[in-house]
Amino acid sequence: MSISSPASSTSLPATPCYLNGEFTALRDAKVSVMDRGFIFGDGVYEVVPVYGGKPFRFAQHMARLDRSLAELRIANPLSVDQWHDVALKLVADYALQMHTSPEKTDQLVYIQITRGVAPRDHVMPPDLTPTVFVMTNTMKPPTPEQRVQGVACVTADDFRWSKAHIKSTSLLGAVFARQISADAGAVETVMFRDGFLSEAAACNVWVVQGGKVLGPPRDNLVLEGIRYGLIEDICREAGIGFELRRISREEVLAADELLLSSATKEVLAITTLDGQPVGSGQPGPVYKKLHAAYQRAKQVQKEPA
């Protein structure tokens, strides 16, 4: 019996990455098959947007990374300053490889930490050395057409585990959820647990009723996106009502506007849900205010200190 060879590592890009204290090319990076991230998905991750060469709301991302690591009982292997230095070097090296400057390439920095390498056993071994991996890519924001027209989404029951607040690398539930919308030709899957809104496969979901922005509470059933705090700040500055509470499926289906938020989508209007128009079927006035304010926040981020 012959065994086919795995795809050559040269099929991966030569873009820069960071692995366990060393900067190397992505196609040359190697991790043990006994790493608990590979065996169990025993790890966490963060995705940090970078605008104009500067990580956006970096302190908030690092705080969420700390929360996720604490839930897994993994000590943070780097300080905030060290994470920042790694991110900036990768951003600069990636821009150089793309023959441009960091200020002209919006990027996404992906950080992953696993418990480390150990013999396969479900029990969490103490005192392992965590595996630390960081890479960066060009950001792919929504298209101008999606901004103008909004996007289609579908609904599904939330079949994931009850610790959704951990930004875990165990993402099979999110993969299945996102595939539901992909199969339907939609952008995202809006999920409900016991008849109440939780989130989408890879986004938070917001409901607009009577000019007020509503979102699910910060609890273990929702991964609190960094845009939770940003949208709350924007609403306060713009005089838009903001409330976090349990939101019924009926309220979602009757919403004036529905919005998605994530590092890549920023804020994006849902204009069709399960084939039915949301509100007027066009991006609404609250979305337009939030999107404009978000762009201003990015611009402030890009401006020299």
Residue pairs with C-beta under 8 A, 6 or more apart in sequence:
9 27
9 28
10 27
11 27
12 26
12 27
13 25
13 26
13 27
14 25
14 26
14 27
14 97
15 25
15 26
15 94
15 97
15 135
15 136
15 137
16 23
16 24
16 25
16 26
16 90
16 93
16 94
16 97
16 135
16 136
17 23
17 24
17 25
17 26
17 29
17 90
17 133
17 134
17 135
17 136
18 24
18 86
18 89
18 90
18 132
18 133
18 134
18 135
19 29
19 30
19 31
19 131
19 132
19 133
19 134
20 131
20 132
20 133
21 132
23 89
23 90
23 93
26 135
29 133
31 37
31 38
31 131
31 133
32 38
32 117
33 39
34 117
34 118
34 119
34 120
35 114
35 116
35 117
35 131
36 42
36 43
36 114
36 115
36 116
36 117
36 118
36 128
37 43
37 112
37 114
37 115
37 131
37 169
38 114
39 120
40 122
40 170
41 168
41 169
41 170
41 171
41 172
42 72
42 114
42 115
42 124
42 169
42 170
43 72
43 74
43 112
43 113
43 114
43 115
43 131
43 168
43 169
44 65
44 68
44 69
44 72
44 74
44 112
44 113
44 166
44 167
44 168
44 169
45 110
45 111
45 112
45 113
45 167
45 168
45 169
46 61
46 62
46 64
46 65
46 68
46 110
46 111
46 167
47 108
47 109
47 110
47 111
47 263
47 264
48 55
48 56
48 58
48 61
48 87
48 108
48 109
48 111
48 263
49 55
49 56
49 106
49 107
49 108
49 139
49 263
49 264
50 56
50 87
50 91
50 102
50 106
50 107
50 108
50 109
50 136
50 139
51 106
51 298
51 301
51 302
52 102
52 103
52 106
52 301
52 302
52 303
53 88
53 91
53 92
53 95
53 101
53 102
53 103
53 105
53 302
54 301
54 302
55 61
55 84
55 87
55 88
55 91
55 109
56 298
56 301
57 226
57 229
57 230
58 80
58 84
58 87
59 80
60 226
60 229
61 226
62 80
62 83
64 167
64 224
64 226
65 76
65 83
65 111
65 113
65 167
66 76
67 165
68 166
68 167
68 168
69 75
69 76
69 113
71 163
71 165
71 166
72 115
72 124
72 166
72 168
73 124
74 113
74 115
74 130
75 130
76 113
77 113
77 130
77 132
78 86
78 132
83 111
86 134
87 109
87 111
87 134
87 136
90 109
90 134
90 135
90 136
91 102
91 105
91 107
91 109
91 136
92 102
94 105
94 107
94 136
94 137
95 101
95 102
95 104
95 105
95 107
98 105
98 138
103 302
105 138
106 138
106 139
106 141
107 136
107 137
107 138
107 139
108 136
108 137
108 138
108 139
108 263
108 264
109 134
109 135
109 136
110 134
110 135
110 136
110 137
111 133
111 134
112 131
112 132
112 133
112 134
112 169
113 130
113 131
113 132
113 133
114 130
114 131
114 169
115 124
115 125
115 128
115 130
115 131
116 128
116 129
116 130
116 131
117 128
117 129
117 131
118 125
118 128
139 264
140 264
141 264
141 265
141 266
142 151
142 264
142 265
142 266
142 268
146 187
146 268
147 268
147 283
147 291
148 283
149 271
149 282
149 283
150 268
150 269
150 270
150 271
150 272
150 278
150 282
150 283
150 287
151 186
151 187
151 188
151 260
151 268
151 269
151 270
151 271
151 272
152 185
152 186
152 187
152 270
152 271
152 272
152 273
152 275
153 181
153 186
153 187
153 188
153 189
153 190
153 200
153 258
153 260
153 270
153 272
153 273
153 274
154 180
154 181
154 184
154 186
154 188
154 189
154 190
154 273
154 274
155 189
155 190
155 191
155 192
155 249
155 273
155 274
156 177
156 180
156 189
156 190
156 191
156 192
157 191
157 192
157 193
158 177
158 191
158 192
158 193
158 198
158 199
158 221
159 173
159 176
159 177
160 173
160 174
160 177
160 191
161 173
162 220
162 221
163 220
164 198
164 199
164 220
164 221
164 222
164 223
165 218
165 219
165 220
165 221
165 222
165 223
165 224
166 223
167 223
174 201
174 202
175 201
177 189
177 191
177 200
177 201
178 188
178 189
178 201
178 202
180 189
180 201
181 187
181 188
181 189
181 201
186 272
187 260
187 268
188 200
188 201
188 202
188 203
188 260
188 270
189 200
189 201
190 197
190 200
190 205
190 252
190 258
190 270
190 273
191 197
191 198
191 199
191 200
191 201
192 198
192 249
192 252
193 221
195 248
195 249
196 216
196 246
196 247
196 248
196 249
197 205
197 207
197 216
197 246
197 247
197 248
197 249
197 251
197 252
198 216
198 221
198 222
199 205
199 216
199 222
199 223
200 260
202 262
203 225
203 260
203 261
203 262
203 265
204 215
204 216
204 222
204 223
204 224
204 225
204 227
204 228
204 260
204 261
204 262
205 215
205 216
205 252
205 258
205 259
205 260
205 270
206 213
206 214
206 215
206 231
206 258
206 259
206 260
206 261
207 213
207 214
207 215
207 247
207 251
207 252
207 255
207 257
207 258
207 259
208 214
208 255
208 256
208 257
208 258
208 259
208 284
208 286
208 287
209 251
209 255
209 256
210 256
211 240
211 241
211 256
211 285
211 286
212 240
212 241
212 242
212 243
213 231
213 235
213 240
213 241
213 242
213 243
213 259
213 286
213 290
214 243
214 244
214 245
214 247
214 251
215 228
215 231
215 242
215 243
215 244
215 247
216 222
216 244
216 245
216 246
216 247
217 244
217 245
217 246
218 224
218 228
218 244
225 261
225 262
225 263
226 263
227 261
227 262
227 263
227 266
227 267
230 294
230 297
231 242
231 261
231 267
231 290
232 242
234 240
234 289
234 290
234 293
234 294
234 297
235 241
235 242
235 290
236 242
237 293
238 289
238 290
238 293
240 286
240 289
240 290
252 258
252 273
253 273
253 276
255 278
255 279
256 279
256 284
256 286
257 269
257 270
257 278
257 279
257 283
257 284
257 286
257 287
258 269
258 270
258 273
258 278
258 279
259 267
259 268
259 269
259 270
259 286
259 287
259 290
260 267
260 268
260 269
260 270
261 267
261 268
266 291
266 294
267 287
267 290
267 291
267 294
269 278
269 282
269 283
269 284
269 287
270 278
271 277
271 278
271 279
271 281
271 282
271 283
272 278
272 281
